[in-house]
Amino acid sequence: MRLTTLQKFLWAAVAVALVAMGAAFLLVDRSPEPIAQAAFRPTFSLPDAGGRLRTPADFEGKHLLVFFGFTNCPDICPTTLAEVAQVMDDLGDQAGEVQPLFISIDPERDREMGLAEYTEAFHPSILGLAGDAAQTRAAADSFRIYYEREANLEALDGQIVTHMKRIFTTLALIAAAGPALACETVTTGPLEVSRAWSRASIGTARPGVVYLTIRNSGTADDALMSITTPAADMPMLHQTVMTDGIASMPHAMEVPVPAGGQVALEPGGYHAMLMDLTQVLEEGETFPVTLTFRDAGEVTIPVTVQNIGASEPTCTSPDE
C-alpha cells in the first residue's frame, strides 16, 4: 500500500486520544482492508447541528478524523480538540482533504448547550454530530468505544460518564507563539505556586478548569486540600485516572505535594474543576483562586484565562 504525503503526515503527527469522555480514530486509507481487519468497519449515521443526517458517504474522498467526547468535559476533551485544531492549521493547503468530526456521547445535553458553537470555538472545520441514544450507541459500538453514564452526587446533574482511552499515534507539533511573559508566583511557607491558567468558557453552563504548578522547597510533605474562587460556586479538585483503559475523573480529597519536589495540576492529571460558574471566563482576563494547604495554610493567586483551545500556559517560570 502506498501512502500519500498527507497520509504519512497524519500517521506521524496526529495524536488520536480517547480520553476524558473522548475517543478518536484516524481513517487514513480508503483501499480495501486486509481480510484480518475486515471485521472492523466503523460507521455512523448522526445529525449535525442543522438536523442534516450525516454518514461517511457525505465525506467521500476525504480522510476522517473522528473524536467521541462531550462538551461538559473540562479537561481532556478540550485538550484533544485543541490538538485536532493544531493539526488542521499545520496541514495548510491540504487541510481540505481532512474532515474532523466530534461525535457527542452526551447528545441531549450537548444539543441544548450548543454543540456547533462549542466545536467552532476550537476550529471552524470541526463538525459536531449528536444523535439520539440509539444512533449514538450504534456509532460507538461500530468504533468499539466504551462509555457509560453513572450516578455521581458530586456532579451538577447527579451524573457523570466513564469512558474509554486508546492512543493510536503520537503528536509532535509545536505551535508558534509570541514572547512568553513571566508567570506570577506566590508563596506560603516553603510552597511556591505559579503557572496558574484556565481556558476561556462559552457562557457559564459548562464547567471551567484551573491548572497550576506547586513547588515544595521544604523538608516535610504537604498537600493541597481545597480551592475557592468567586468565579465558581462549586470548585473541586479532580484527577483524570486511567484504570484498565477506562478514564474517569474522580474527586481528589487532596493533592500530595512532596518535600523537595513539585506537583502540577495539568491536562490529563490533577486539575481544579470549576462547576457552576458565576461568570464567563473571558480570554485575556484573570480571576483569583485561593488554595488551602494542610500545613502551609492559604494563598491566593491570579489565574490567567487563555484561549479555549490552549493546552499549556503561555507564561514561563523564572528558571525556564
Rosetta blueprint (number, residue, H / E / L):
1 M L
2 R L
3 L L
4 T L
5 T H
6 L H
7 Q H
8 K H
9 F H
10 L H
11 W H
12 A H
13 A H
14 V L
15 A L
16 V L
17 A E
18 L L
19 V L
20 A L
21 M L
22 G L
23 A E
24 A E
25 F E
26 L E
27 L E
28 V L
29 D L
30 R L
31 S L
32 P L
33 E L
34 P L
35 I H
36 A H
37 Q H
38 A L
39 A L
40 F L
41 R L
42 P L
43 T L
44 F L
45 S L
46 L E
47 P E
48 D E
49 A L
50 G L
51 G L
52 R L
53 L E
54 R E
55 T L
56 P H
57 A H
58 D H
59 F H
60 E L
61 G L
62 K L
63 H E
64 L E
65 L E
66 V E
67 F E
68 F E
69 G E
70 F L
71 T L
72 N L
73 C L
74 P L
75 D L
76 I H
77 C H
78 P H
79 T H
80 T H
81 L H
82 A H
83 E H
84 V H
85 A H
86 Q H
87 V H
88 M H
89 D H
90 D H
91 L H
92 G H
93 D H
94 Q H
95 A H
96 G H
97 E H
98 V E
99 Q E
100 P E
101 L E
102 F E
103 I E
104 S E
105 I L
106 D L
107 P H
108 E H
109 R H
110 D H
111 R H
112 E H
113 M H
114 G L
115 L H
116 A H
117 E H
118 Y H
119 T H
120 E H
121 A H
122 F H
123 H L
124 P L
125 S L
126 I L
127 L E
128 G E
129 L E
130 A L
131 G L
132 D L
133 A H
134 A H
135 Q H
136 T H
137 R H
138 A H
139 A H
140 A H
141 D H
142 S H
143 F L
144 R L
145 I L
146 Y L
147 Y E
148 E E
149 R E
150 E E
151 A E
152 N L
153 L L
154 E L
155 A L
156 L L
157 D L
158 G L
159 Q E
160 I E
161 V E
162 T E
163 H E
164 M E
165 K L
166 R L
167 I E
168 F L
169 T L
170 T L
171 L L
172 A L
173 L L
174 I L
175 A L
176 A L
177 A L
178 G L
179 P L
180 A L
181 L L
182 A E
183 C L
184 E L
185 T L
186 V E
187 T E
188 T E
189 G L
190 P L
191 L E
192 E E
193 V E
194 S E
195 R E
196 A E
197 W E
198 S E
199 R E
200 A L
201 S L
202 I L
203 G L
204 T L
205 A L
206 R L
207 P L
208 G E
209 V E
210 V E
211 Y E
212 L E
213 T E
214 I E
215 R E
216 N E
217 S L
218 G L
219 T L
220 A L
221 D L
222 D E
223 A E
224 L E
225 M E
226 S E
227 I E
228 T E
229 T L
230 P L
231 A L
232 A E
233 D E
234 M E
235 P E
236 M E
237 L E
238 H E
239 Q E
240 T L
241 V E
242 M E
243 T E
244 D L
245 G L
246 I E
247 A E
248 S E
249 M L
250 P L
251 H E
252 A L
253 M L
254 E L
255 V E
256 P E
257 V E
258 P L
259 A L
260 G L
261 G L
262 Q E
263 V E
264 A E
265 L E
266 E L
267 P L
268 G L
269 G L
270 Y E
271 H E
272 A E
273 M E
274 L E
275 M E
276 D E
277 L E
278 T L
279 Q L
280 V L
281 L L
282 E L
283 E L
284 G L
285 E L
286 T E
287 F E
288 P E
289 V E
290 T E
291 L E
292 T E
293 F E
294 R L
295 D L
296 A L
297 G E
298 E E
299 V E
300 T E
301 I E
302 P E
303 V E
304 T E
305 V E
306 Q E
307 N L
308 I L
309 G L
310 A L
311 S L
312 E L
313 P L
314 T L
315 C L
316 T E
317 S L
318 P L
319 D L
320 E L
